Amino acid sequence: MSPSRWVTGFLSYETAKAVVVRSWAVGAVNRAVQLLILAYFIGWVFLHEKAYQVRDTVIESSVVTKVKGIGRYAGRVLDTADYVTPPQGTSVFVVVTKQILTENQAQGVCPESEAEYRCAADRDCRGRGAATGSGLLTGRCVPYNRTLRTCEIRGWCPPEVDTVDVPVMLEAENFTLFIKNSIRFPLFGFEKANLPPPGSGAELGRCRFHPELQPLCPILRLGDVVRLAGQDFPALAATDGTERRTLTKAFGIRFDVLVYGNAGKFGIVPTLINTVAAFTSIGVGTVLCDIILLNFLKGAEHYKARKFEEVPEASVPAPPASPMVCPPSALGDCGRDKQSTDSGTFSLGL
């Protein structure tokens, strides 16, 4: 291609030309595609995804918790100061439901309580690791009771015996957990708390959280929390635990209060962007119909001739076109194409 032709082609301008095609099949495809695109933007983009909103996912939250309930354990009456650790008020805490007490521990030497350190002579306690679960081995085999001998250790004595059967504080299932939560979305300056309005204190004290009946009540029963998590309270209270070093091995249920969410507010910018995208996408129906007309219908060549037309630059304005008059003998062929002299729109009958 010569440089002059390349420059001419580069500087050419293409303008849209309206051609009306009277075809039921193509028209139905065009409208169906347009309706599908419109339904997608209205139903999914705007209603479901709320694309007309400005979103804020940077949530600031403050959580205060409080457990209430009285339990009985091993002949003692326990309150929240006995079975909640760490102290009240944090978003992560443990409700102790089982304890193994080892009283009067002091630094010294004593026989190890673990069964794997049973021995008959001092040689059985040598050549092993220096440390056990309770202290350091001294290398001696000493009596544990009248009939049993174990290796001697240096550490906290007497050592803990965690193989005994201890009861579980099942009253904890009916303890209540109060969660006070406040959130703030800094982008919108929006703040909200989960407490009811002032004056409803009596009603607040009687309510209990239920995901369907009372979803806004901030007081939860521990048994319901465990059940909603898909767990069994007696089994969980006896075997999910953590250790405390206050002469007590404590087992309990750990609660983590997590706060998450996002906020949306109407915004003109996302609304305009998605509205323009919706109307632009409707043009996909025109592209699909053009592909069908240009390649798959019988009148494809006739449509191409009407759709694409090259017009050279005119130095003198052309006179207005006169209405086309068809001779009587050409009515069969001429009556199929009609041209409007004021808009340049062609109507093709296929």
C-alpha positions in Angstrom: 0.0 0.0 0.0 1.4 3.4 -1.0 1.9 6.0 1.7 -0.7 8.3 0.3 -3.4 5.5 0.4 -2.3 4.6 3.9 -2.7 8.2 5.0 -6.1 8.4 3.3 -7.3 5.3 4.9 -6.0 6.4 8.3 -7.8 9.7 8.1 -11.1 8.2 6.9 -14.1 8.6 9.2 -16.7 5.9 9.8 -20.2 7.0 10.8 -23.2 4.8 11.8 -25.8 4.1 9.3 -29.3 3.1 10.3 -30.7 0.2 8.4 -34.1 -1.2 9.5 -34.3 -4.9 8.9 -37.9 -6.3 8.9 -37.2 -9.9 10.2 -39.1 -11.5 13.0 -36.3 -13.9 13.8 -33.6 -11.3 14.1 -35.8 -8.9 15.9 -36.7 -11.6 18.5 -33.1 -12.4 19.1 -32.2 -8.7 19.5 -35.0 -8.1 22.0 -34.3 -11.3 23.9 -30.6 -10.4 24.3 -31.5 -6.9 25.4 -34.0 -8.2 28.0 -31.4 -10.6 29.4 -28.8 -7.9 29.8 -31.3 -5.5 31.3 -32.5 -8.2 33.8 -28.9 -9.0 34.8 -28.1 -5.4 35.6 -31.3 -4.7 37.4 -31.6 -8.0 39.3 -27.9 -8.9 40.0 -25.8 -5.7 39.7 -28.2 -3.2 41.3 -30.5 -5.2 43.6 -28.3 -8.0 44.7 -24.8 -6.5 44.6 -26.1 -2.9 45.3 -23.7 -1.4 42.8 -25.3 2.0 43.3 -23.7 2.2 46.7 -20.3 3.4 48.0 -18.9 0.6 50.2 -16.9 0.8 53.4 -15.3 -2.4 54.7 -12.9 -0.8 57.2 -15.0 -1.5 60.4 -13.9 -0.2 63.8 -15.4 -2.3 66.7 -15.4 -2.4 70.5 -16.5 -5.5 72.3 -17.3 -5.9 76.0 -18.4 -9.3 77.4 -19.8 -10.5 80.7 -20.6 -14.0 81.9 -23.2 -14.6 84.6 -24.1 -17.8 86.5 -23.4 -19.8 89.7 -22.0 -23.3 89.5 -21.2 -26.2 91.8 -18.0 -28.1 91.4 -16.4 -30.7 93.8 -18.4 -29.5 96.8 -17.7 -25.9 96.1 -19.8 -23.0 94.8 -18.2 -21.1 92.0 -18.9 -17.7 90.5 -17.5 -15.9 87.5 -14.3 -15.0 89.4 -13.6 -18.7 89.7 -14.4 -20.1 86.3 -13.8 -17.2 83.8 -10.2 -16.6 82.6 -8.8 -14.1 81.8 -10.9 -11.6 83.8 -14.2 -10.3 82.6 -14.6 -7.8 79.8 -12.4 -9.1 76.9 -13.5 -10.5 73.6 -11.6 -13.7 74.1 -12.2 -15.7 77.3 -12.5 -19.3 78.7 -15.2 -20.7 80.9 -13.6 -23.4 83.0 -15.8 -26.5 83.2 -13.4 -29.1 84.7 -10.4 -28.7 87.0 -7.7 -31.1 88.2 -6.3 -29.8 91.5 -2.8 -30.5 92.8 -2.6 -28.8 96.2 0.4 -27.7 98.2 3.0 -27.9 95.5 6.5 -26.7 96.3 10.0 -26.9 94.8 11.8 -30.1 95.7 12.3 -33.8 94.8 9.6 -36.4 94.5 8.5 -39.5 92.4 7.2 -38.9 88.9 3.5 -39.6 88.5 3.5 -40.6 84.8 3.2 -44.3 84.1 6.1 -44.4 81.6 8.6 -43.6 84.4 7.9 -46.7 86.5 11.1 -48.4 87.5 12.6 -51.3 89.5 16.1 -49.9 90.0 18.2 -46.8 89.5 19.5 -48.0 86.1 15.9 -47.8 84.7 16.0 -44.0 85.3 19.3 -43.4 83.6 20.1 -43.0 79.9 16.7 -41.3 79.3 15.8 -37.7 78.5 16.8 -35.2 81.2 13.3 -33.8 81.5 9.8 -35.2 82.1 6.5 -33.6 81.9 6.8 -32.4 85.6 10.6 -31.8 86.2 14.2 -33.0 85.7 15.2 -36.6 86.4 17.7 -37.2 89.2 18.6 -40.7 88.1 17.2 -42.5 91.2 14.3 -44.9 91.5 12.2 -44.2 94.6 8.9 -45.5 96.0 5.8 -43.9 94.7 3.5 -45.8 97.1 3.5 -49.2 98.9 3.6 -51.2 95.8 4.9 -48.9 93.0 8.3 -47.3 92.3 9.0 -44.5 89.8 11.9 -42.3 88.8 12.6 -39.3 91.0 12.3 -35.8 89.6 13.3 -32.3 90.8 10.6 -29.7 90.2 7.1 -28.8 91.6 6.2 -31.5 94.0 4.0 -33.4 94.3 3.6 -33.7 90.5 0.3 -33.4 88.8 -1.9 -36.5 88.3 -4.1 -35.8 85.3 -5.3 -39.4 84.7 -8.0 -39.2 87.5 -11.6 -38.9 86.7 -13.0 -35.5 87.7 -16.5 -34.2 87.4 -17.7 -31.6 84.8 -19.5 -28.4 85.9 -22.6 -29.0 83.7 -24.4 -25.9 85.2 -22.2 -23.9 82.8 -24.6 -24.8 80.1 -27.2 -22.4 81.5 -24.8 -19.6 82.2 -25.5 -16.4 80.1 -23.1 -14.4 78.1 -23.7 -10.6 77.6 -22.0 -9.1 74.6 -21.9 -5.3 74.2 -20.7 -4.3 70.8 -20.4 -1.0 69.0 -19.2 -0.5 65.5 -18.1 2.5 63.4 -17.6 3.0 59.7 -15.2 6.0 59.4 -15.9 6.6 55.7 -19.5 7.5 56.5 -19.1 8.6 60.1 -21.7 6.0 61.1 -21.9 4.5 64.6 -24.2 1.9 66.0 -24.4 -0.3 69.1 -26.3 -3.6 69.7 -28.1 -2.4 72.8 -31.8 -1.6 72.8 -32.9 2.0 73.3 -33.1 3.5 76.8 -36.0 2.5 78.9 -36.1 -1.2 77.9 -33.8 -2.5 80.7 -36.4 -4.9 82.1 -37.1 -6.4 78.7 -33.4 -6.7 78.1 -32.9 -8.7 81.2 -35.5 -11.3 80.2 -34.6 -11.8 76.6 -32.4 -14.6 75.3 -30.8 -14.7 71.9 -32.5 -16.8 69.2 -31.4 -16.7 65.5 -35.0 -16.4 64.4 -37.2 -15.3 67.3 -34.9 -12.8 69.0 -31.9 -12.2 66.7 -31.1 -8.7 68.3 -30.9 -9.8 71.9 -27.3 -9.4 73.3 -27.7 -12.0 76.0 -26.8 -15.6 74.9 -27.1 -18.9 76.8 -23.8 -20.8 76.6 -25.5 -24.0 75.8 -27.2 -22.4 72.8 -23.9 -21.0 71.6 -22.3 -24.4 71.7 -25.3 -26.0 70.0 -25.4 -23.4 67.2 -21.7 -24.2 66.7 -22.6 -27.8 66.0 -21.1 -29.2 69.3 -22.3 -31.2 72.3 -21.9 -29.2 75.5 -21.1 -32.1 78.0 -18.5 -33.6 75.6 -17.0 -30.2 74.8 -16.9 -29.2 78.5 -15.0 -32.4 79.4 -12.3 -32.4 76.6 -11.6 -28.9 75.1 -9.3 -27.1 77.4 -6.3 -25.0 78.2 -3.9 -25.0 81.1 -3.5 -22.5 84.0 -0.5 -22.6 86.3 -2.1 -21.7 89.6 -1.8 -25.2 91.0 -4.8 -26.1 88.8 -5.1 -27.8 85.5 -8.2 -26.2 84.1 -10.3 -27.4 81.1 -12.9 -25.1 79.6 -14.6 -23.7 76.5 -12.9 -20.8 74.8 -15.1 -18.1 73.2 -13.8 -15.7 70.5 -16.1 -12.8 69.7 -15.4 -11.7 66.1 -17.0 -8.6 64.5 -17.1 -8.1 60.8 -19.4 -6.3 58.3 -19.5 -3.6 55.7 -21.7 -0.6 55.1 -23.1 0.9 51.9 -24.4 4.3 51.0 -26.0 5.7 47.8 -23.4 7.3 45.6 -24.0 9.2 42.3 -20.6 8.1 40.8 -21.1 4.3 41.0 -24.7 4.7 40.0 -23.8 6.6 36.8 -20.9 4.2 36.0 -23.1 1.1 36.3 -26.0 2.7 34.5 -23.8 3.7 31.6 -22.4 0.1 31.6 -25.9 -1.3 31.5 -27.0 0.8 28.5 -23.7 0.1 26.7 -24.0 -3.6 27.2 -27.4 -3.6 25.6 -25.6 -2.9 22.4 -24.3 -6.5 22.5 -27.7 -7.5 21.0 -27.0 -5.3 17.9 -23.5 -6.9 17.5 -25.0 -10.4 17.7 -27.8 -9.6 15.2 -25.2 -8.1 12.8 -23.3 -11.3 12.9 -26.4 -13.3 12.1 -27.4 -11.0 9.3 -24.0 -10.8 7.7 -23.2 -14.5 7.8 -26.2 -16.8 8.3 -29.3 -15.4 6.5 -30.1 -15.7 2.8 -30.1 -11.9 2.3 -26.6 -11.5 3.8 -25.1 -10.0 0.6 -28.0 -7.6 0.2 -27.7 -6.5 3.8 -23.9 -6.0 3.4 -24.5 -3.8 0.4 -26.9 -1.6 2.3 -24.9 -1.5 5.6 -21.5 -0.7 4.3 -21.2 2.2 1.8 -18.1 4.1 0.8 -18.6 7.8 0.1 -15.8 9.9 -1.4 -15.2 13.5 -0.4 -17.3 15.8 -2.5 -16.2 19.3 -3.4 -19.6 20.5 -4.4 -22.7 19.7 -2.3 -24.9 17.2 -4.0 -28.4 18.3 -4.9 -31.2 16.8 -2.7 -32.2 13.4 -3.8 -35.6 13.2 -5.5 -38.0 10.5 -4.5 -37.4 7.3 -6.4 -40.1 6.5 -8.9 -40.5 2.9 -9.9 -41.7 2.1 -13.4 -44.8 0.0 -13.5 -42.8 -3.0 -14.8 -40.4 -2.9 -11.7 -42.9 -2.8 -8.9 -41.9 -6.3 -7.8 -38.3 -5.4 -7.2 -38.5 -1.7 -6.4 -41.2 -2.0 -3.7 -39.0 -4.0 -1.4 -36.5 -1.1 -0.6 -37.8 2.2 0.7 -35.5 5.2 1.4 -36.3 8.2 3.4 -34.8 11.4 2.0 -34.6 13.2 5.4 -32.9 10.7 7.7 -30.8 8.4 5.6 -32.5 5.3 7.1 -33.1 2.3 4.9 -35.8 -0.3 5.5 -35.0 -3.7 4.2 -37.6 -6.5 3.9 -36.1 -9.9 4.1 
